[in-house]
């Protein structure tokens, strides 16, 4: 028995690709504006706070770009099984990445605290 109902059509993929591209462009514009705003509001902050804010902003951008990459891969998936495999790989990678980021933030705090 054919499984055509679970396969995305080319038209659906094209729509998804277009929507994803538009979302990425919107995010890029928002991210650039947010970065300029953060830079302008940090002028009087201590260097450690600037570094911390920069690190958080970098992590957020990286994580969001990973989500866009995930969406692109899901658009290309030819079956539900492939989509689930892609999603599981992303979740595993993202979990490890978030743990690493949390560890780096903790280490940064500890080293700043010890240097006082």
N, CA, C and O of each residue as an XYZ file, in Angstrom:
464
protein
N       0.832     -1.178      0.000
C       0.000      0.000      0.000
C       0.882      1.249      0.000
O       1.851      1.327      0.756
N       0.559      2.189     -0.818
C       1.345      3.415     -0.956
C       1.139      4.330      0.242
O       0.084      4.338      0.876
N       2.173      5.093      0.525
C       2.143      6.000      1.671
C       2.192      7.451      1.203
O       2.819      8.288      1.852
N       1.539      7.758      0.088
C       1.593      9.091     -0.496
C       1.020     10.172      0.405
O       1.417     11.332      0.300
N       0.101      9.817      1.284
C      -0.523     10.824      2.147
C       0.463     11.433      3.132
O       0.253     12.552      3.598
N       1.534     10.719      3.455
C       2.498     11.237      4.424
C       3.683     11.923      3.762
O       4.539     12.476      4.454
N       3.749     11.898      2.436
C       4.844     12.558      1.728
C       4.432     13.982      1.355
O       3.349     14.194      0.809
N       5.291     14.952      1.648
C       4.950     16.330      1.273
C       5.025     16.517     -0.237
O       5.881     15.933     -0.902
N       4.135     17.323     -0.765
C       4.168     17.625     -2.197
C       5.233     18.688     -2.453
O       5.675     19.381     -1.537
N       5.628     18.798     -3.700
C       6.598     19.833     -4.070
C       6.047     21.216     -3.775
O       6.782     22.111     -3.360
N       4.753     21.387     -3.991
C       4.124     22.677     -3.716
C       4.199     23.018     -2.223
O       4.484     24.158     -1.856
N       3.945     22.030     -1.373
C       4.028     22.252      0.072
C       5.453     22.600      0.480
O       5.669     23.476      1.317
N       6.421     21.915     -0.112
C       7.830     22.217      0.192
C       8.186     23.632     -0.240
O       8.857     24.361      0.491
N       7.738     24.014     -1.418
C       8.034     25.360     -1.911
C       7.449     26.426     -0.985
O       8.101     27.428     -0.691
N       6.236     26.207     -0.535
C       5.609     27.144      0.401
C       6.391     27.189      1.706
O       6.646     28.267      2.243
N       6.772     26.022      2.216
C       7.536     25.961      3.467
C       8.892     26.652      3.309
O       9.319     27.386      4.201
N       9.566     26.424      2.187
C      10.862     27.070      1.932
C      10.712     28.591      1.899
O      11.527     29.321      2.463
N       9.669     29.049      1.237
C       9.417     30.495      1.143
C       9.141     31.081      2.525
O       9.675     32.132      2.878
N       8.319     30.409      3.287
C       8.006     30.881      4.639
C       9.244     30.878      5.530
O       9.452     31.801      6.318
N      10.061     29.841      5.403
C      11.277     29.760      6.203
C      12.239     30.886      5.836
O      12.838     31.509      6.713
N      12.380     31.141      4.548
C      13.261     32.227      4.102
C      12.789     33.571      4.654
O      13.591     34.387      5.108
N      11.482     33.784      4.607
C      10.921     35.033      5.136
C      11.152     35.131      6.644
O      11.487     36.200      7.152
N      10.976     34.034      7.350
C      11.208     34.032      8.801
C      12.673     34.322      9.114
O      12.971     35.063     10.050
N      13.585     33.744      8.340
C      15.014     33.997      8.561
C      15.362     35.462      8.318
O      16.118     36.059      9.084
N      14.814     36.037      7.259
C      15.080     37.443      6.969
C      14.526     38.344      8.065
O      15.174     39.311      8.466
N      13.348     38.033      8.542
C      12.748     38.809      9.627
C      13.581     38.691     10.889
O      13.823     39.684     11.575
N      14.019     37.477     11.198
C      14.852     37.274     12.383
C      16.166     38.035     12.262
O      16.609     38.663     13.224
N      16.794     37.985     11.089
C      18.069     38.693     10.899
C      17.905     40.190     11.152
O      18.740     40.807     11.813
N      16.834     40.767     10.628
C      16.586     42.202     10.837
C      16.360     42.486     12.322
O      16.899     43.450     12.866
N      15.566     41.648     12.967
C      15.309     41.811     14.401
C      16.602     41.658     15.198
O      16.874     42.449     16.101
N      17.387     40.656     14.869
C      18.632     40.390     15.594
C      19.607     41.556     15.472
O      20.239     41.948     16.454
N      19.727     42.104     14.278
C      20.622     43.247     14.078
C      20.157     44.458     14.866
O      20.971     45.159     15.466
N      18.853     44.709     14.870
C      18.308     45.836     15.634
C      18.517     45.614     17.131
O      18.875     46.543     17.856
N      18.296     44.398     17.586
C      18.485     44.080     19.006
C      19.951     44.237     19.401
O      20.254     44.742     20.482
N      20.844     43.812     18.544
C      22.270     43.934     18.838
C      22.688     45.401     18.953
O      23.453     45.766     19.846
N      22.187     46.229     18.053
C      22.489     47.670     18.132
C      21.935     48.274     19.424
O      22.592     49.093     20.067
N      20.732     47.865     19.792
C      20.118     48.382     21.011
C      20.928     47.947     22.243
O      21.181     48.754     23.137
N      21.326     46.690     22.284
C      22.103     46.181     23.413
C      23.429     46.928     23.508
O      23.847     47.323     24.596
N      24.082     47.118     22.377
C      25.358     47.843     22.370
C      25.195     49.258     22.901
O      26.046     49.740     23.649
N      24.126     49.921     22.529
C      23.936     51.307     22.961
C      23.562     51.405     24.440
O      23.837     52.425     25.071
N      22.947     50.380     25.001
C      22.541     50.438     26.401
C      23.615     49.918     27.355
O      23.455     50.010     28.572
N      24.700     49.376     26.820
C      25.736     48.800     27.678
C      26.892     49.748     27.950
O      27.857     49.355     28.604
N      26.827     50.950     27.482
C      27.978     51.858     27.563
C      28.520     52.032     28.966
O      29.737     52.106     29.135
N      27.677     52.099     29.971
C      28.164     52.330     31.322
C      28.355     51.066     32.145
O      28.717     51.144     33.319
N      28.121     49.921     31.557
C      28.214     48.665     32.314
C      29.655     48.213     32.490
O      30.510     48.515     31.658
N      29.922     47.495     33.566
C      31.257     46.909     33.730
C      31.554     45.917     32.608
O      30.645     45.362     31.990
N      32.812     45.713     32.367
C      33.234     44.832     31.273
C      32.690     43.412     31.438
O      32.337     42.766     30.452
N      32.620     42.929     32.669
C      32.114     41.570     32.911
C      30.652     41.448     32.489
O      30.251     40.425     31.934
N      29.861     42.476     32.747
C      28.450     42.455     32.352
C      28.318     42.498     30.835
O      27.468     41.817     30.261
N      29.158     43.297     30.188
C      29.141     43.354     28.730
C      29.495     41.988     28.136
O      28.871     41.526     27.181
N      30.499     41.364     28.719
C      30.931     40.044     28.247
C      29.813     39.015     28.427
O      29.552     38.206     27.536
N      29.164     39.057     29.582
C      28.073     38.128     29.873
C      26.915     38.336     28.890
O      26.396     37.371     28.330
N      26.517     39.581     28.684
C      25.442     39.882     27.737
C      25.795     39.431     26.325
O      24.955     38.885     25.610
N      27.034     39.661     25.933
C      27.492     39.235     24.609
C      27.434     37.729     24.448
O      27.055     37.215     23.396
N      27.815     37.030     25.505
C      27.790     35.566     25.471
C      26.353     35.058     25.342
O      26.075     34.156     24.551
N      25.444     35.642     26.124
C      24.040     35.230     26.045
C      23.458     35.513     24.660
O      22.738     34.683     24.106
N      23.764     36.660     24.113
C      23.276     37.024     22.784
C      23.823     36.061     21.738
O      23.098     35.637     20.838
N      25.089     35.720     21.856
C      25.717     34.776     20.932
C      25.063     33.395     21.015
O      24.784     32.767     19.993
N      24.825     32.934     22.242
C      24.157     31.641     22.422
C      22.760     31.659     21.797
O      22.372     30.720     21.102
N      22.020     32.720     22.047
C      20.659     32.816     21.506
C      20.685     32.783     19.981
O      19.901     32.063     19.363
N      21.571     33.549     19.379
C      21.677     33.550     17.916
C      22.042     32.176     17.381
O      21.465     31.710     16.399
N      22.992     31.535     18.025
C      23.430     30.204     17.588
C      22.282     29.204     17.682
O      22.058     28.423     16.758
N      21.562     29.230     18.788
C      20.456     28.293     18.988
C      19.329     28.536     17.987
O      18.739     27.587     17.471
N      19.034     29.790     17.716
C      17.980     30.109     16.750
C      18.402     29.702     15.343
O      17.588     29.178     14.582
N      19.652     29.933     14.991
C      20.137     29.502     13.675
C      20.095     27.979     13.545
O      19.827     27.456     12.464
N      20.355     27.277     14.631
C      20.225     25.817     14.619
C      18.781     25.404     14.347
O      18.535     24.420     13.649
N      17.825     26.156     14.899
C      16.409     25.839     14.651
C      16.049     26.073     13.181
O      15.282     25.305     12.600
N      16.593     27.120     12.588
C      16.351     27.352     11.159
C      16.952     26.215     10.325
O      16.352     25.765      9.349
N      18.133     25.762     10.718
C      18.763     24.631     10.027
C      17.895     23.375     10.165
O      17.721     22.628      9.202
N      17.358     23.149     11.356
C      16.451     22.020     11.574
C      15.238     22.128     10.644
O      14.861     21.151      9.998
N      14.639     23.298     10.579
C      13.471     23.488      9.725
C      13.804     23.188      8.265
O      13.016     22.564      7.554
N      14.974     23.636      7.828
C      15.390     23.373      6.445
C      15.521     21.869      6.202
O      15.084     21.371      5.165
N      16.105     21.160      7.131
C      16.248     19.704      6.991
C      14.887     19.017      6.999
O      14.659     18.078      6.236
N      13.988     19.480      7.856
C      12.654     18.873      7.920
C      11.887     19.106      6.619
O      11.139     18.234      6.176
N      12.064     20.252      6.017
C      11.412     20.541      4.735
C      11.868     19.539      3.671
O      11.088     19.144      2.805
N      13.127     19.138      3.745
C      13.689     18.223      2.748
C      13.373     16.752      3.033
O      13.597     15.898      2.176
N      12.863     16.454      4.210
C      12.588     15.061      4.583
C      11.579     14.436      3.619
O      10.589     15.061      3.238
N      11.851     13.209      3.243
C      10.977     12.503      2.299
C       9.943     11.618      2.973
O       9.047     11.091      2.313
N      10.063     11.452      4.287
C       9.112     10.589      4.987
C       9.019     11.028      6.445
O       9.855     11.784      6.940
N       7.992     10.541      7.110
C       7.840     10.834      8.537
C       8.991     10.218      9.322
O       9.474     10.809     10.287
N       9.430      9.032      8.910
C      10.540      8.384      9.606
C      11.795      9.240      9.541
O      12.500      9.398     10.538
N      12.070      9.792      8.364
C      13.232     10.659      8.206
C      13.074     11.928      9.047
O      14.029     12.385      9.674
N      11.871     12.489      9.058
C      11.615     13.690      9.865
C      11.836     13.397     11.345
O      12.419     14.217     12.055
N      11.377     12.238     11.821
C      11.591     11.871     13.226
C      13.077     11.677     13.528
O      13.553     12.063     14.595
N      13.800     11.082     12.592
C      15.246     10.880     12.780
C      15.955     12.236     12.868
O      16.814     12.439     13.727
N      15.594     13.147     11.984
C      16.183     14.494     11.986
C      15.870     15.200     13.304
O      16.747     15.810     13.916
N      14.625     15.111     13.728
C      14.198     15.757     14.981
C      14.940     15.176     16.179
O      15.390     15.924     17.047
N      15.074     13.859     16.237
C      15.788     13.223     17.356
C      17.249     13.628     17.387
O      17.803     13.879     18.458
N      17.883     13.693     16.213
C      19.285     14.123     16.146
C      19.427     15.562     16.631
O      20.362     15.890     17.362
N      18.497     16.412     16.220
C      18.519     17.809     16.655
C      18.366     17.905     18.173
O      19.110     18.634     18.829
N      17.411     17.177     18.724
C      17.180     17.231     20.172
C      18.394     16.762     20.954
O      18.735     17.351     21.980
N      19.046     15.714     20.484
C      20.261     15.234     21.152
C      21.358     16.282     21.099
O      22.000     16.579     22.107
N      21.567     16.837     19.915
C      22.597     17.870     19.741
C      22.278     19.095     20.580
O      23.163     19.648     21.232
N      21.022     19.523     20.570
C      20.626     20.730     21.289
C      20.756     20.545     22.794
O      21.175     21.466     23.497
N      20.405     19.372     23.294
C      20.538     19.097     24.725
C      21.999     19.216     25.154
O      22.308     19.852     26.162
N      22.886     18.605     24.387
C      24.315     18.686     24.704
C      24.809     20.129     24.606
O      25.604     20.579     25.431
N      24.338     20.837     23.607
C      24.764     22.231     23.416
C      24.294     23.120     24.566
O      25.057     23.951     25.057
N      23.049     22.951     24.997
C      22.530     23.753     26.110
C      23.269     23.452     27.408
O      23.518     24.354     28.207
N      23.618     22.192     27.617
C      24.396     21.827     28.806
C      25.772     22.493     28.756
O      26.265     22.993     29.768
N      26.383     22.496     27.577
C      27.696     23.127     27.416
C      27.601     24.630     27.666
O      28.454     25.205     28.342
N      26.566     25.265     27.124
C      26.388     26.696     27.314
C      26.162     27.034     28.783
O      26.722     28.006     29.290
N      25.352     26.243     29.463
C      25.109     26.470     30.890
C      26.397     26.319     31.680
O      26.664     27.092     32.599
N      27.190     25.326     31.323
C      28.465     25.104     32.000
C      29.414     26.286     31.769
O      30.091     26.733     32.694
N      29.457     26.780     30.549
C      30.326     27.923     30.238
C      29.898     29.171     31.014
O      30.745     29.924     31.495
N      28.600     29.388     31.134
C      28.104     30.540     31.894
C      28.473     30.385     33.368
O      28.921     31.341     34.000
N      28.286     29.197     33.909
C      28.633     28.938     35.307
C      30.122     29.165     35.545
O      30.509     29.810     36.519
N      30.950     28.635     34.657
C      32.405     28.815     34.784
C      32.780     30.284     34.704
O      33.654     30.751     35.434
N      32.114     31.013     33.814
C      32.393     32.441     33.670
C      32.074     33.191     34.954
O      32.852     34.035     35.398
N      30.921     32.877     35.552
C      30.551     33.494     36.831
C      31.555     33.152     37.923
O      31.974     34.021     38.688
N      31.933     31.893     37.986
C      32.857     31.464     39.029
C      34.214     32.131     38.878
O      34.816     32.542     39.870
N      34.705     32.243     37.642
C      36.009     32.862     37.454
C      35.968     34.359     37.757
O      36.942     34.916     38.265
N      34.853     35.009     37.451
C      34.703     36.447     37.772
C      34.617     36.631     39.286
O      35.175     37.578     39.841
N      33.913     35.717     39.941
C      33.758     35.787     41.399
C      35.090     35.574     42.101
O      35.397     36.253     43.081
N      35.881     34.630     41.600
C      37.174     34.328     42.208
C      38.188     35.428     41.963
O      39.099     35.613     42.770
N      38.052     36.161     40.872
C      39.016     37.209     40.554
C      38.775     38.501     41.322
O      39.573     39.434     41.229
N      37.673     38.567     42.089
C      37.366     39.772     42.885
C      38.214     39.831     44.128
O      38.093     40.770     44.914
